[in-house]
């Protein structure tokens, strides 16, 4: 027994180092710090990036190539901190406030952030205009790190950037015919993000390439390429003298194209000066994007309206058993109040078989579907159960339609189909809006990608 007990004595120190790192990768940074204080034997594990690489690889190795962030030159301690912050950013967000059709988002009501090879990419999501269920996906921002660990957050649609140049933090004008517009990403808690244009842009004075300045307000120009024609210098008189000097220098310089280069520079400066700085954009995270067994209607949906336009909808449950559906883009409309399309205080379904009256209510309405879609499977649209709903529009603004005298005019139904999707309609109408998933298992459905630049 003594020999058996002696042979079974096996401590953490007896494991190989790679096994130790694998075990430690399941700890949090706070737990790692506490563990490092327990014994001098484990100090060597924390003097290099071994344990931090193991932690990064376990959490994000399957989502992004962690060795390529910062051109592979940054420490994994910094990378762990950065990716922890970006992990919450990945997912679906809706715009809050702002003006529809303006800013960097245009008419897009939704934003999707996804992991890239060595970055996080943000895309606008807009409903298609062709009467289909297609979702227009347009990448607009790239979040990454420079080789010295500084954030590199640039708008994609303002430039045809060179990946290697941005990754190294350079701002060569040869990588684009326009300015690189840098963006500050401000996290206001886990559910609120503010995107705003940085005070420094590639080719503009007023900040450092990393968006930083020193304490007394003097800007750092160490990374600006010397001799770049995009650099603005001095007050207007000094600038005029510089322009005159460069003009004549170009005209008298050997080789053709000197004057053309000067004219191109002046045109770029005019374009840059004529572009107004866009207002900060606020994004609110959509946490519950998909249905669950207890909340089968929850999440992001899309549906064809009676004018054959596509809209995005967000269905959410409250804490007292109610459910409300809102158009995602309504929060951008003036005086909309972000009012729900439908709501109910009782989210209980009436199970099949349905009454003859309910069968009549359903069968006398047509389904709003894309014109090109053929309904081959009739069974797919057979309702498995029904929920009673109300139209908040008539209840909140009763005098606007003149129909509130008859409460049946504000009644409606939700018909859940056998495939888990649903349609909704009101007794005053003769149609049903059939809802489809925008995403499934975090994968965007019916995506038609559009690249800007």
KAFEN-V389784 format. One record per run of one state. SS is the DSSP state (hx for helix, st for strand, lp for the rest). FROM is the first residue (numbers start at 1). TO is the last residue. If there is no record, write none. Layout:
# KAFEN-V389784
ss,from,to
SS,FROM,TO
SS,FROM,TO
This chain:
# KAFEN-V389784
ss,from,to
lp,1,1
hx,2,8
lp,9,11
hx,12,14
lp,15,16
hx,17,24
lp,25,28
hx,29,36
lp,37,39
hx,40,47
lp,48,49
hx,50,60
lp,61,65
hx,66,72
lp,73,75
hx,76,89
lp,90,90
st,91,96
lp,97,101
st,102,102
lp,103,105
st,106,106
lp,107,109
st,110,115
lp,116,119
st,120,127
lp,128,134
st,135,145
lp,146,150
st,151,155
lp,156,162
hx,163,168
lp,169,172
hx,173,175
lp,176,181
st,182,187
lp,188,191
st,192,197
lp,198,212
st,213,213
lp,214,218
st,219,219
lp,220,235
hx,236,252
lp,253,257
hx,258,274
lp,275,280
st,281,285
lp,286,298
st,299,304
lp,305,309
st,310,317
lp,318,322
st,323,327
hx,328,332
lp,333,341
st,342,344
lp,345,349
st,350,351
lp,352,355
hx,356,363
lp,364,365
st,366,368
lp,369,377
hx,378,381
lp,382,382
st,383,390
lp,391,391
hx,392,396
lp,397,397
hx,398,400
lp,401,406
hx,407,410
st,411,417
lp,418,421
st,422,426
lp,427,430
st,431,437
lp,438,438
st,439,440
lp,441,442
st,443,444
lp,445,446
st,447,449
lp,450,453
